[in-house]
């Protein structure tokens, strides 16, 4: 199991489009993925509905937790997606 803390930086936060991009990317990997908010709420990183319930806005600190055979690659790809602001300006 590996973890990484990251900050949501895109202006609109984790709305529908970024959540879909995140889930699509997460599902490219075999590892299990959890997303934990600052308040301790946890969501399945491969479930758009779960992610949307976290209500993550710009500036939110989250912890990504991957567990499985490609956990390192999974976290790296998702961190890059978040750091790129999901392609938003």
N, C-alpha and C positions, 0 to 999 in steps of 0.2 A: 504494500500500500504506500502511495506517495501522495503528498498534499502540496498545495500551492495557494498562497493568499494573493488576491488580486483585487484591484479597484475598478468598478464600472465607470468608464470615462465618457461614453457617448452621451450627447445632450439629452436624449429622450429616455435614457435608462434602458432597462431590459423589457422593452415592449414586444409586440408580436413578431415583428420582422427579425430582430436580433435573437429572440428566443428560438425561432424556427431555424435560423442559421446555426445556432449553438447545438440544437438537437440533431440537425442533419450531420454536423461535423462529429458530434459525440457518437452517433450510430455508425460511423465508419470504423470504430474500434471495438474490440471484443471486451475490453475491461468494463467493469461496473464503474459508474460515476455518480458521485453525490455532490450536491452544491449546498453549502451551509451559509446562512446569512449571519450578520453580526449578532442578531437576537437569538441565534441558535436554531432557528427553523431549518429543516433539512428537506431537500427535494431530490428526486431521481433526476440526474442530469440528462437522461435520455427521454424524459417525458415533458412535453411542452406545457401541459396542464399543470404539472407539479411546479415547474419553473415559474410560471406566471403567478402562482399563488404566493411566491416570495415577495412580490411587489418591489423589485430592486430598481432604485432610481440612480441617477448620476451621483457618483461619490460613494456608493455603497461598497463596503468591503465584504468580499465573499471568500470562502475557502473551497477550493476544488479538491476532491478526494477521489483518486482512481485506484482501482484494485484489479489486477489481472495481468495477463501475459504481455500486453502492450501499454501498460500504465504510464510509462514515461512519455511515450510518443503521444498518447492521448492528452495528457496534461499540457505538453508543449504546444500541440495544435490548438487547443482551446484557449490557452493563455495568449497565443498570437492573435487569435480571432478577437478576443476581448480587447487586447492592447491596440488593435487596428480600428477600434471603435465600430466594429462590425461593418466597415466600409462606409460609414457615415462621415460626412464632412465635419 
